[in-house]
């Protein structure tokens, strides 16, 4: 069935075509000559109109534009642009076509910037915009000032000639080529991939002037390209020497005095479950059966805050990085390796300091008691997810009874969470088989199994309960807290939350309309119904050709999870209180949460005073750290996606001319994105290469339709493609469209 929305219409008369074209031309003339007066005869000459009928049409259009407040009639029959002396500031986002949008707090709508009005601004710069009179639905403007550059350092390939050099940017949106004086090469040679810092921005639109600050290596080498991705996103790789030295000065031995301050878990069954290639083990689980038949479950988290003190060089560096970055072939850690892989990592058969959340629960996974505090543990066994999964599936292996019990309890926690409205996003993870040089030999996918979910559910439990303890006002059983009390409590007990706001209702309705084309429904009358309906949808599409596309669109429909001191709850998990407590080796917010929890525990036990941690409790400072951590998390995710894209292109390089089946995963004005079904590699069919017909882009219905053949291609269609071109430098793959594969 044709869902494209393409309907056969009789061709409009030439007068309608002329009216539309003239309208656009007249608007353009006034926009480019804002102070000039025109009558209809002058405009007719300007736009090349000669017939009397068209000249009269211009006269009518001038009256229409005057009524729309676009023009003002200063003298009888003479019109000029009605100037709107309004300026806005905001962040600019450049599109692939070269046009842009400015996102401003002073405007409810994004401001469109035509390519010729971008004026040298680059993606994410802060700009001042002059609002142009616009007859369209969206405001339009032009950049008049670049108030803050988003970045000063750029990655590119050095092109060296006898008298000068340029750092040529291949794959950074709207990034300029940078002129490098020969005295600023700092050892770089022709063809090197390098990082340049801009030392002078041109006012005249010419190339900025820069100097080479780091040579990354030769293009195409794995280490060069992975480090280039980090540099492109402004993410650090190497630690400063003084930070490494401070980390190395930390004593490895745990003193008896320190152990005496902590609850001792060294004699209890304890193990870690992590990816097979992991080196930083943040979390461990312990389990014992109590005499009354209940279970004591310990969630033990590396006590990073014990080693990384506020005000230290290590702390400053951890704040700057905010997160570890996981590229295809490596982890770039938040903390130096001596901490992340050794001192803090919960390695087996080594005593380790932890901050723990301990729960007593019955066979129904109901929490009967909870305790938070600092501990010392000794992990008995390090499981990979695969090893733990084998035990769960066979019932045979090390600590089989402990693992099976934890799995049963985790499933009950999970069931309760879903009944309360938690949404089950479970996307496959793309992985590569790499050779010793980092070249991809194959692609495979990792799906979350019970061993993964077991860990996830106990981490979610710990995160939720820590957030509740720190942020929830304490009341007795007879009284409930009023909104005023809650706000007052929040003032006194600042906290770092992981929040996830409700989805935009318009986006939900748009998504529901889209999936209806595939025969699916989404009910959105209330929060719980939306969550249950979304879970049903994700279950229904699992394993079907459109599953990946619908899952991706569903995720985009949701709000983004961020860090904040203002708790609005976590919509996706259906938790009123949620934080990140369980990964302090790789996330800075978790370190903050450990410090806050430690303070509130001492406060509740009367071991400290409310004013003993004023620096820690400054809401403004915490909020700035939350914002920074959210921003760095986003950059890290973009870098990870970029590394995956690079390896996908590299994987397809030797497959030129081969044919694959794929799904249309995106439709834009410049072409269609297609994801190959067997390996999830994505490329583009460019609109200009669709030469068997004249195709029209239908933005509203995410499709292209052919004028003569009536062929249509829409989001989710299965197509046959051929690899046409791979560009590793730009991380791009071009496909040739061979046709649509009709479902039987």
C-alpha positions as CSV (number, residue, x, y, z in Angstrom):
1,X,0.0,0.0,0.0
2,X,1.2,3.5,-0.8
3,X,1.6,5.4,2.5
4,X,3.5,8.2,0.9
5,X,0.5,10.6,0.7
6,X,1.2,11.0,-3.0
7,X,-2.1,11.7,-4.8
8,X,-2.6,12.3,-8.5
9,X,-3.6,15.9,-9.0
10,X,-4.4,17.9,-12.1
11,X,-1.6,20.2,-12.9
12,X,-2.2,23.7,-11.6
13,X,-2.6,26.5,-14.2
14,X,0.4,28.5,-15.2
15,X,-1.0,31.6,-13.4
16,X,-0.8,29.8,-10.1
17,X,2.8,28.8,-10.8
18,X,3.6,32.3,-11.8
19,X,2.0,33.7,-8.6
20,X,4.0,31.4,-6.4
21,X,7.3,32.1,-8.2
22,X,6.7,35.9,-8.2
23,X,5.8,35.9,-4.5
24,X,9.2,34.3,-3.7
25,X,11.1,36.6,-6.0
26,X,9.4,39.8,-4.6
27,X,10.2,38.7,-1.0
28,X,13.8,38.1,-2.1
29,X,14.1,41.6,-3.7
30,X,12.9,43.4,-0.6
31,X,15.0,41.2,1.8
32,X,18.1,42.0,-0.1
33,X,17.3,45.7,-0.5
34,X,15.7,46.6,2.9
35,X,15.9,50.4,2.5
36,X,14.9,50.7,-1.1
37,X,11.4,51.9,-2.3
38,X,9.7,50.0,-5.2
39,X,6.5,50.4,-7.2
40,X,5.0,47.6,-9.2
41,X,6.6,48.7,-12.4
42,X,10.1,48.8,-10.9
43,X,9.6,45.3,-9.4
44,X,8.4,44.0,-12.7
45,X,11.6,45.1,-14.4
46,X,13.7,43.8,-11.5
47,X,12.2,40.3,-11.7
48,X,12.0,40.2,-15.5
49,X,8.2,40.3,-15.9
50,X,6.8,41.9,-19.1
51,X,3.2,40.9,-19.7
52,X,0.5,43.2,-18.4
53,X,-1.3,40.4,-16.6
54,X,1.8,39.5,-14.6
55,X,2.5,43.2,-13.8
56,X,-1.0,43.5,-12.4
57,X,-0.4,40.3,-10.4
58,X,2.6,42.0,-8.9
59,X,0.5,44.9,-7.9
60,X,-2.0,42.6,-6.1
61,X,0.9,40.7,-4.4
62,X,2.3,44.0,-3.0
63,X,-1.0,44.7,-1.4
64,X,-1.0,41.2,0.1
65,X,2.5,41.6,1.5
66,X,1.4,45.0,3.0
67,X,-1.6,43.3,4.7
68,X,0.8,40.7,6.1
69,X,2.9,43.4,7.7
70,X,5.8,42.4,5.5
71,X,5.8,45.7,3.6
72,X,4.9,49.3,4.4
73,X,3.5,51.8,1.8
74,X,5.4,55.0,2.4
75,X,4.0,56.8,-0.6
76,X,1.0,55.9,-2.7
77,X,2.0,52.9,-4.8
78,X,5.6,52.8,-3.3
79,X,6.6,50.1,-0.9
80,X,9.6,49.2,1.2
81,X,10.5,46.4,3.7
82,X,8.9,46.9,7.1
83,X,12.0,46.6,9.3
84,X,11.8,44.7,12.5
85,X,14.8,46.0,14.6
86,X,15.0,43.0,16.7
87,X,18.1,41.0,17.5
88,X,18.4,37.7,19.2
89,X,21.3,35.6,20.5
90,X,21.5,31.8,20.5
91,X,23.3,28.7,19.4
92,X,23.6,28.0,15.7
93,X,23.2,24.5,14.2
94,X,24.5,24.1,10.6
95,X,22.7,21.6,8.4
96,X,24.3,19.5,5.7
97,X,23.0,21.8,3.0
98,X,24.8,24.8,4.5
99,X,21.7,26.6,5.8
100,X,21.3,26.8,9.6
101,X,19.0,27.2,12.5
102,X,19.5,29.3,15.6
103,X,18.1,28.0,18.9
104,X,17.4,31.0,21.2
105,X,15.8,31.2,24.6
106,X,14.1,34.4,23.4
107,X,12.2,32.7,20.6
108,X,9.7,29.9,20.8
109,X,10.7,28.8,17.3
110,X,14.1,28.1,15.8
111,X,15.3,30.9,13.6
112,X,16.1,29.8,10.0
113,X,19.3,31.1,8.5
114,X,19.8,30.9,4.8
115,X,23.3,29.7,3.7
116,X,24.3,33.1,2.4
117,X,23.4,34.6,5.8
118,X,25.4,32.3,8.0
119,X,28.3,34.8,7.7
120,X,31.2,32.5,8.7
121,X,29.5,31.0,11.8
122,X,30.2,27.4,12.6
123,X,28.2,24.6,14.2
124,X,27.4,25.3,17.8
125,X,28.8,28.9,17.8
126,X,26.9,31.5,19.9
127,X,25.7,34.2,17.5
128,X,23.8,37.4,17.4
129,X,21.0,37.3,14.7
130,X,19.1,40.0,13.0
131,X,15.5,39.0,12.4
132,X,14.3,39.5,8.8
133,X,10.7,40.1,8.0
134,X,9.3,36.8,7.0
135,X,6.0,35.7,5.4
136,X,6.6,32.1,6.4
137,X,5.6,30.2,9.5
138,X,9.2,30.2,10.8
139,X,11.2,33.3,11.7
140,X,14.2,34.0,9.5
141,X,17.3,35.9,10.2
142,X,20.9,36.6,9.4
143,X,24.0,36.3,11.5
144,X,25.4,39.8,12.4
145,X,27.9,38.8,15.0
146,X,29.7,35.7,16.3
147,X,29.8,36.3,20.0
148,X,31.5,33.0,21.1
149,X,33.2,30.4,19.1
150,X,32.2,26.8,20.1
151,X,35.7,25.5,19.4
152,X,39.1,26.9,18.6
153,X,40.8,23.6,17.7
154,X,40.2,21.6,14.5
155,X,41.3,18.3,13.0
156,X,42.4,18.0,9.4
157,X,45.1,16.9,7.0
158,X,48.0,19.2,6.4
159,X,48.6,20.3,2.8
160,X,52.0,21.9,2.6
161,X,53.4,23.9,-0.3
162,X,56.6,25.9,-0.8
163,X,55.3,29.2,0.8
164,X,52.3,28.2,3.0
165,X,50.2,25.4,4.4
166,X,46.6,24.7,5.0
167,X,44.9,22.3,7.4
168,X,42.1,20.9,5.3
169,X,39.0,19.8,7.2
170,X,37.3,16.9,5.5
171,X,34.4,15.8,7.7
172,X,33.6,18.6,10.1
173,X,30.4,20.4,9.3
174,X,31.0,23.9,8.0
175,X,34.5,23.9,9.3
176,X,37.0,26.2,7.5
177,X,40.4,25.3,6.0
178,X,42.9,26.9,8.3
179,X,45.9,28.8,7.0
180,X,49.1,27.7,8.8
181,X,52.2,29.9,8.5
182,X,55.3,27.8,7.9
183,X,56.7,28.9,11.2
184,X,53.7,27.4,13.0
185,X,54.0,23.8,11.7
186,X,55.7,22.5,14.9
187,X,57.1,19.5,13.2
188,X,54.1,18.5,11.0
189,X,54.8,17.4,7.5
190,X,52.7,17.2,4.3
191,X,49.9,14.6,4.6
192,X,49.9,14.4,8.4
193,X,46.6,14.3,10.2
194,X,46.9,17.0,12.9
195,X,45.2,19.4,15.3
196,X,45.4,23.1,14.7
197,X,44.5,25.9,17.1
198,X,43.1,29.1,15.6
199,X,45.1,32.1,16.6
200,X,43.3,34.7,14.5
201,X,39.8,34.7,13.1
202,X,39.3,36.7,9.9
203,X,36.7,39.5,9.9
204,X,36.6,39.4,6.1
205,X,35.5,35.8,5.6
206,X,39.0,34.6,4.6
207,X,40.5,31.5,6.2
208,X,41.4,31.8,9.9
209,X,45.1,31.6,10.8
210,X,46.3,28.8,13.1
211,X,49.1,26.8,14.4
212,X,49.7,23.0,14.6
213,X,49.5,21.9,18.2
214,X,49.5,18.1,17.8
215,X,50.4,15.7,15.1
216,X,48.1,12.7,15.2
217,X,49.8,10.5,12.6
218,X,49.1,9.3,9.1
219,X,45.5,9.2,7.8
220,X,44.0,5.7,7.7
221,X,46.0,4.3,10.6
222,X,43.7,3.1,13.4
223,X,45.3,5.0,16.3
224,X,45.5,8.1,14.2
225,X,41.8,7.9,13.4
226,X,40.6,7.1,16.9
227,X,42.6,9.9,18.4
228,X,41.3,12.2,15.6
229,X,37.7,11.4,16.6
230,X,38.5,12.3,20.2
231,X,40.1,15.6,19.1
232,X,37.2,16.4,16.8
233,X,34.9,16.4,19.8
234,X,37.3,18.2,22.0
235,X,37.8,15.2,24.3
236,X,41.1,14.7,26.0
237,X,43.2,11.5,25.6
238,X,46.4,11.8,27.5
239,X,46.5,12.8,31.2
240,X,48.7,15.7,32.3
241,X,51.9,14.5,33.9
242,X,51.1,16.1,37.2
243,X,47.7,14.3,37.3
244,X,49.4,10.9,36.6
245,X,52.0,11.6,39.3
246,X,49.2,12.4,41.9
247,X,47.5,9.2,41.0
248,X,50.7,7.2,41.3
249,X,51.3,8.6,44.8
250,X,48.1,7.1,46.2
251,X,49.0,4.1,48.4
252,X,47.8,0.8,47.2
253,X,47.7,-0.9,50.7
254,X,44.5,-0.6,52.8
255,X,45.3,0.1,56.4
256,X,43.8,-1.7,59.4
257,X,42.7,1.7,60.7
258,X,40.7,2.3,57.5
259,X,39.1,-1.2,57.6
260,X,38.1,-0.6,61.2
261,X,35.9,2.3,60.1
262,X,33.9,0.2,57.6
263,X,31.5,-2.7,57.6
264,X,33.4,-5.9,56.6
265,X,32.0,-8.0,53.8
266,X,35.2,-9.9,53.0
267,X,33.7,-13.3,54.2
268,X,30.5,-13.1,52.1
269,X,30.0,-14.5,48.7
270,X,30.9,-11.7,46.3
271,X,31.5,-11.5,42.6
272,X,31.6,-9.1,39.6
273,X,29.9,-9.6,36.2
274,X,31.2,-7.4,33.4
275,X,32.0,-7.4,29.6
276,X,34.7,-9.9,28.7
277,X,37.1,-7.1,27.8
278,X,36.4,-4.9,30.8
279,X,39.2,-3.7,33.0
280,X,37.4,-1.3,35.3
281,X,35.1,-3.1,37.6
282,X,32.8,-0.5,39.2
283,X,30.4,-2.9,40.9
284,X,30.1,-6.2,42.7
285,X,27.2,-8.2,44.2
286,X,27.2,-10.2,47.4
287,X,24.5,-12.5,48.6
288,X,23.8,-14.6,51.7
289,X,20.7,-16.4,53.0
290,X,19.7,-15.2,56.4
291,X,18.4,-17.5,59.2
292,X,14.8,-16.3,58.7
293,X,14.9,-17.3,55.0
294,X,15.3,-13.8,53.6
295,X,18.2,-12.7,51.5
296,X,20.8,-10.0,52.1
297,X,21.9,-8.6,48.8
298,X,24.9,-6.2,48.8
299,X,25.5,-3.8,45.9
300,X,29.1,-2.8,46.3
301,X,30.5,0.2,44.4
302,X,34.1,1.2,44.1
303,X,34.8,4.0,46.7
304,X,36.3,6.4,44.2
305,X,35.5,9.4,46.5
306,X,37.8,8.0,49.1
307,X,40.8,8.4,46.8
308,X,39.7,11.4,44.7
309,X,39.4,14.4,47.0
310,X,37.7,17.7,46.3
311,X,40.3,20.3,45.2
312,X,42.9,17.8,44.1
313,X,44.4,17.6,40.6
314,X,42.7,14.3,40.1
315,X,39.3,15.8,41.0
316,X,39.8,18.8,38.6
317,X,40.7,16.4,35.8
318,X,37.8,14.1,36.5
319,X,35.5,17.2,36.4
320,X,36.9,18.3,33.1
321,X,36.4,14.8,31.5
322,X,33.2,14.0,33.4
323,X,33.0,10.6,31.7
324,X,35.0,7.8,30.2
325,X,34.7,7.5,26.5
326,X,34.1,4.1,24.9
327,X,35.2,3.9,21.2
328,X,35.0,0.8,19.1
329,X,38.4,-0.5,20.1
330,X,39.2,1.2,23.4
331,X,38.2,3.0,26.5
332,X,39.5,6.5,27.2
333,X,39.1,6.6,31.0
334,X,37.9,9.5,33.2
335,X,40.6,8.5,35.8
336,X,44.2,7.5,35.2
337,X,44.7,3.8,34.7
338,X,46.4,3.3,38.1
339,X,43.0,4.2,39.6
340,X,40.5,3.0,37.0
341,X,42.1,-0.4,36.4
342,X,43.9,-1.1,39.6
343,X,43.3,0.8,42.9
344,X,39.5,1.3,42.5
345,X,38.7,-1.6,40.2
346,X,37.0,-4.4,42.1
347,X,39.4,-7.2,40.9
348,X,39.0,-10.7,42.3
349,X,40.9,-11.9,45.3
350,X,41.9,-8.3,46.2
351,X,40.6,-6.3,49.2
352,X,38.8,-3.2,48.0
353,X,37.2,-0.2,49.6
354,X,33.5,0.3,48.6
355,X,30.4,2.4,49.2
356,X,27.6,-0.1,49.4
357,X,23.8,-0.3,49.3
358,X,22.7,-3.4,51.2
359,X,19.1,-4.8,51.0
360,X,17.3,-7.4,53.0
361,X,14.6,-8.8,50.7
362,X,12.2,-11.8,50.7
363,X,11.6,-14.3,47.9
364,X,9.2,-11.8,46.3
365,X,12.0,-9.2,46.0
366,X,10.2,-6.9,48.5
367,X,12.7,-4.6,50.4
368,X,12.4,-5.3,54.1
369,X,15.5,-3.4,55.3
370,X,18.1,-1.2,53.7
371,X,21.5,0.1,54.7
372,X,24.0,2.4,53.1
373,X,27.6,2.9,54.1
374,X,31.3,2.4,53.5
375,X,32.6,-1.2,53.3
376,X,35.6,-3.4,52.6
377,X,35.0,-6.4,50.2
378,X,37.0,-9.2,48.7
379,X,35.5,-10.4,45.4
380,X,35.6,-14.2,45.0
381,X,35.1,-14.4,41.3
382,X,35.2,-12.3,38.2
383,X,32.5,-13.4,35.7
384,X,32.1,-12.2,32.1
385,X,28.5,-11.8,31.0
386,X,28.9,-14.8,28.8
387,X,30.2,-17.0,31.7
388,X,27.4,-15.9,34.0
389,X,24.8,-16.5,31.2
390,X,26.1,-20.1,30.8
391,X,25.5,-20.7,34.5
392,X,22.0,-19.2,34.4
393,X,21.1,-21.3,31.3
394,X,22.6,-24.6,32.5
395,X,22.4,-24.3,36.3
396,X,26.0,-25.6,36.5
397,X,29.1,-23.7,37.4
398,X,30.7,-21.5,40.1
399,X,28.3,-19.9,42.5
400,X,25.4,-21.4,40.6
401,X,22.9,-21.1,43.5
402,X,23.9,-17.5,44.2
403,X,23.5,-16.5,40.5
404,X,20.2,-18.4,40.1
405,X,18.8,-16.7,43.2
406,X,19.9,-13.3,42.1
407,X,18.4,-13.9,38.7
408,X,15.0,-14.8,40.2
409,X,15.0,-11.8,42.4
410,X,16.1,-9.5,39.5
411,X,13.2,-10.8,37.4
412,X,10.7,-9.9,40.1
413,X,12.2,-6.4,40.5
414,X,11.9,-6.1,36.7
415,X,8.3,-7.2,36.5
416,X,7.3,-4.7,39.2
417,X,9.1,-1.9,37.3
418,X,7.3,-2.7,34.1
419,X,4.0,-2.9,35.8
420,X,4.7,0.6,37.2
421,X,5.3,2.0,33.7
422,X,9.0,1.4,33.0
423,X,9.7,1.3,29.2
424,X,11.8,-1.6,27.9
425,X,14.2,-0.2,25.3
426,X,16.6,-3.1,24.5
427,X,18.6,-2.1,21.3
428,X,21.2,-4.5,19.9
429,X,24.7,-3.3,20.4
430,X,26.9,-3.2,17.2
431,X,30.3,-4.8,17.7
432,X,33.3,-5.5,15.4
433,X,35.8,-8.3,15.1
434,X,39.1,-6.4,14.8
435,X,42.5,-7.7,13.7
436,X,45.7,-6.6,15.5
437,X,45.8,-3.4,13.5
438,X,42.2,-2.5,14.3
439,X,40.8,-3.4,10.9
440,X,37.2,-4.8,11.1
441,X,37.0,-8.3,9.9
442,X,33.3,-8.8,10.7
443,X,30.3,-7.3,12.4
444,X,28.2,-8.9,15.1
445,X,25.4,-7.8,17.5
446,X,25.2,-8.1,21.3
447,X,21.7,-8.5,22.8
448,X,21.0,-8.1,26.5
449,X,20.5,-11.4,28.1
450,X,19.6,-12.4,31.7
451,X,23.1,-11.9,33.0
452,X,23.1,-8.3,31.7
453,X,19.6,-7.7,33.0
454,X,20.5,-9.2,36.4
455,X,23.2,-6.6,36.9
456,X,21.1,-3.8,35.5
457,X,18.2,-4.5,37.9
458,X,20.3,-4.4,41.0
459,X,22.1,-1.3,39.9
460,X,18.7,0.4,39.2
461,X,17.6,-0.6,42.7
462,X,20.7,0.9,44.3
463,X,20.4,4.1,42.2
464,X,16.7,4.5,43.1
465,X,17.1,3.8,46.8
466,X,20.1,6.2,47.2
467,X,18.1,8.9,45.4
468,X,15.1,8.4,47.7
469,X,17.3,8.4,50.8
470,X,19.0,11.6,49.9
471,X,16.1,13.5,48.3
472,X,12.9,12.2,49.9
473,X,11.6,14.1,52.9
474,X,11.5,12.0,56.0
475,X,7.9,11.6,57.4
476,X,6.3,9.3,59.8
477,X,3.7,6.8,58.8
478,X,0.8,9.0,59.8
479,X,1.8,12.1,57.9
480,X,2.6,12.8,54.2
481,X,4.8,15.6,53.1
482,X,3.1,18.6,51.6
483,X,4.5,20.2,48.5
484,X,5.8,23.1,50.6
485,X,7.7,20.6,52.8
486,X,9.1,18.8,49.8
487,X,10.5,22.1,48.4
488,X,11.9,23.1,51.8
489,X,13.5,19.7,52.1
490,X,15.1,20.0,48.6
491,X,16.6,23.3,49.7
492,X,18.3,21.7,52.7
493,X,19.2,18.5,51.0
494,X,20.6,19.3,47.5
495,X,21.1,16.2,45.3
496,X,22.3,15.2,41.9
497,X,19.5,13.4,40.1
498,X,19.4,11.6,36.8
499,X,16.1,12.9,35.3
500,X,14.1,12.0,32.3
501,X,11.2,14.3,31.5
502,X,7.9,13.3,30.0
503,X,7.9,13.1,26.1
504,X,6.5,16.0,24.1
505,X,2.8,15.2,23.4
506,X,3.1,16.5,19.8
507,X,6.1,14.2,19.2
508,X,4.2,11.2,20.6
509,X,1.2,11.9,18.3
510,X,3.5,12.3,15.3
511,X,5.2,9.0,16.2
512,X,1.8,7.3,16.7
513,X,0.7,8.5,13.3
514,X,3.9,7.2,11.6
515,X,3.7,3.7,13.1
516,X,0.1,3.4,12.2
517,X,1.3,3.1,8.6
518,X,2.8,-0.2,9.5
519,X,-0.3,-1.4,11.3
520,X,0.8,-0.6,14.9
521,X,-0.9,1.6,17.5
522,X,0.2,3.7,20.4
523,X,-2.2,4.7,23.1
524,X,-1.2,8.0,24.8
525,X,-4.1,9.0,27.1
526,X,-2.0,8.9,30.2
527,X,1.5,8.2,31.4
528,X,1.0,4.5,32.4
529,X,-1.0,3.7,29.3
530,X,1.7,5.3,27.1
531,X,4.4,3.3,28.8
532,X,2.5,0.0,28.5
533,X,1.5,0.7,24.9
534,X,5.1,1.5,24.1
535,X,6.3,-1.8,25.6
536,X,3.7,-3.6,23.7
537,X,4.9,-1.9,20.5
538,X,8.5,-2.8,21.1
539,X,7.5,-6.4,21.8
540,X,5.4,-6.5,18.6
541,X,8.1,-5.2,16.3
542,X,10.9,-7.4,17.8
543,X,12.6,-9.4,15.1
544,X,10.7,-7.7,12.2
545,X,12.3,-5.8,9.4
546,X,11.1,-2.5,10.7
547,X,12.1,-3.1,14.3
548,X,15.4,-1.2,14.3
549,X,13.9,1.9,12.6
550,X,10.8,2.0,14.9
551,X,13.0,1.5,18.0
552,X,15.2,4.4,16.9
553,X,12.3,6.7,16.2
554,X,10.7,5.7,19.6
555,X,13.9,6.7,21.4
556,X,14.0,10.0,19.5
557,X,10.4,10.6,20.6
558,X,11.5,10.5,24.2
559,X,13.1,13.4,26.1
560,X,16.8,13.1,26.7
561,X,18.0,11.9,30.2
562,X,20.2,14.5,31.9
563,X,21.7,15.3,35.3
564,X,20.0,18.0,37.4
565,X,19.5,19.2,40.9
566,X,15.8,19.8,40.0
567,X,14.1,16.4,40.4
568,X,11.3,15.8,37.9
569,X,11.6,12.0,38.1
570,X,12.6,9.5,35.5
571,X,9.9,8.9,33.0
572,X,11.5,6.0,31.1
573,X,12.1,4.0,34.3
574,X,8.9,5.2,36.0
575,X,10.9,6.2,39.1
576,X,10.0,9.3,41.1
577,X,13.6,9.5,42.4
578,X,16.6,8.3,40.5
579,X,20.3,9.1,40.5
580,X,23.6,7.6,39.3
581,X,25.5,6.0,42.2
582,X,26.9,2.8,40.7
583,X,29.7,3.8,38.2
584,X,32.0,6.4,39.8
585,X,35.1,5.1,38.0
586,X,33.6,6.2,34.7
587,X,31.1,9.0,35.6
588,X,31.7,12.1,37.6
589,X,28.1,12.6,38.8
590,X,28.4,9.3,40.7
591,X,31.4,10.7,42.6
592,X,29.3,13.7,43.6
593,X,26.5,11.4,44.7
594,X,28.9,9.3,46.9
595,X,30.0,12.5,48.6
596,X,26.4,13.7,49.1
597,X,25.3,10.3,50.4
598,X,28.2,10.2,52.8
599,X,27.4,13.6,54.2
600,X,23.7,12.9,54.6
601,X,24.4,9.6,56.4
602,X,26.7,11.4,58.8
603,X,24.1,14.2,59.3
604,X,21.3,11.7,60.1
605,X,23.6,9.9,62.6
606,X,24.5,13.2,64.3
607,X,28.2,12.8,63.3
608,X,28.3,16.1,61.4
609,X,26.5,19.5,61.3
610,X,24.4,21.0,58.5
611,X,27.1,23.6,57.7
612,X,30.0,21.2,57.6
613,X,29.9,20.7,53.8
614,X,28.9,24.1,52.4
615,X,31.0,23.8,49.3
616,X,29.4,20.4,48.5
617,X,25.9,21.7,49.1
618,X,25.9,24.8,46.8
619,X,23.0,24.1,44.5
620,X,24.3,26.6,41.9
621,X,27.7,24.8,41.7
622,X,26.1,21.4,41.7
623,X,23.8,22.5,38.8
624,X,26.8,23.7,36.8
625,X,28.5,20.4,37.3
626,X,25.3,18.6,36.3
627,X,25.0,20.7,33.1
628,X,28.7,20.1,32.3
629,X,28.4,16.3,32.9
630,X,25.3,16.1,30.6
631,X,27.1,18.0,27.9
632,X,30.2,15.8,28.1
633,X,28.1,12.7,28.1
634,X,26.5,13.8,24.9
635,X,29.9,14.5,23.3
636,X,31.2,11.1,24.4
637,X,28.1,9.4,22.8
638,X,28.7,11.3,19.6
639,X,32.4,10.3,19.5
640,X,31.4,6.6,20.1
641,X,28.9,6.8,17.2
642,X,31.6,8.4,15.0
643,X,34.0,5.6,15.8
644,X,31.3,3.0,14.9
645,X,30.6,4.9,11.7
646,X,34.3,4.9,10.8
647,X,34.6,1.1,11.3
648,X,31.4,0.5,9.3
649,X,32.8,2.5,6.3
650,X,36.1,0.7,6.7
651,X,34.3,-2.7,6.7
652,X,32.5,-1.9,3.4
653,X,35.6,-0.6,1.6
654,X,36.4,-3.9,0.0
655,X,32.8,-4.6,-0.9
656,X,32.4,-2.2,-3.8
657,X,29.8,-3.3,-6.3
658,X,28.3,-5.9,-4.0
659,X,24.5,-5.9,-3.5
660,X,22.7,-5.9,-0.2
661,X,19.2,-5.7,1.1
662,X,18.5,-2.7,3.3
663,X,15.9,-0.7,5.0
664,X,15.3,3.0,4.4
665,X,16.2,4.5,7.8
666,X,16.1,8.2,7.0
667,X,14.6,10.5,4.3
668,X,16.0,14.0,3.7
669,X,15.9,16.6,1.0
670,X,19.4,15.5,-0.2
671,X,18.6,11.7,-0.3
672,X,17.7,8.6,1.6
673,X,19.7,6.8,4.3
674,X,19.6,3.0,4.0
675,X,20.7,0.5,6.7
676,X,22.0,-2.8,5.4
677,X,20.0,-5.5,7.2
678,X,22.8,-8.1,7.7
679,X,25.4,-5.8,9.3
680,X,23.5,-2.5,10.2
681,X,26.0,-0.4,8.2
682,X,24.4,2.7,6.9
683,X,24.9,4.7,3.8
684,X,23.1,7.2,1.5
685,X,21.3,7.0,-1.8
686,X,21.7,10.6,-3.0
687,X,18.7,12.3,-4.6
688,X,20.8,13.4,-7.6
689,X,21.7,9.7,-8.3
690,X,18.0,8.7,-8.5
691,X,18.0,9.2,-12.3
692,X,15.3,6.8,-13.5
693,X,12.6,9.4,-12.8
694,X,12.2,12.9,-11.4
695,X,11.6,12.4,-7.7
696,X,9.9,14.8,-5.4
697,X,10.8,14.9,-1.7
698,X,7.7,14.8,0.6
699,X,9.0,16.0,4.0
700,X,5.7,15.5,5.8
701,X,5.4,11.8,4.8
702,X,9.2,10.9,4.9
703,X,9.2,9.7,1.3
704,X,10.2,10.3,-2.3
705,X,7.8,9.8,-5.2
706,X,8.4,9.7,-8.9
707,X,6.6,12.0,-11.3
708,X,6.3,9.6,-14.2
709,X,6.7,6.1,-12.9
710,X,4.7,6.8,-9.7
711,X,7.3,4.8,-7.8
712,X,7.6,5.8,-4.1
713,X,10.2,5.2,-1.5
714,X,9.4,5.8,2.2
715,X,10.9,5.4,5.6
716,X,11.0,1.6,6.5
717,X,10.8,0.3,2.9
718,X,13.0,-2.7,2.0
719,X,15.3,-1.9,-0.9
720,X,18.1,-3.5,-2.9
721,X,21.2,-1.5,-3.0
722,X,24.8,-1.7,-4.4
723,X,27.9,-0.2,-2.8
724,X,28.8,2.7,-5.0
725,X,31.5,4.6,-3.1
726,X,33.2,4.7,0.3
727,X,34.9,7.7,1.8
728,X,36.7,6.9,5.0
729,X,37.9,10.4,5.5
730,X,34.3,11.7,5.6
731,X,32.9,8.5,7.2
732,X,30.4,8.3,4.3
733,X,29.1,5.5,2.1
734,X,27.1,6.0,-1.1
735,X,24.7,3.4,-2.4
736,X,23.2,2.9,-5.8
737,X,19.4,2.2,-5.6
738,X,18.5,-1.0,-7.5
739,X,14.8,-1.0,-6.6
740,X,12.3,-1.7,-3.9
741,X,11.8,-5.2,-2.5
742,X,8.0,-5.8,-2.3
743,X,6.9,-7.9,0.6
744,X,4.9,-11.0,-0.4
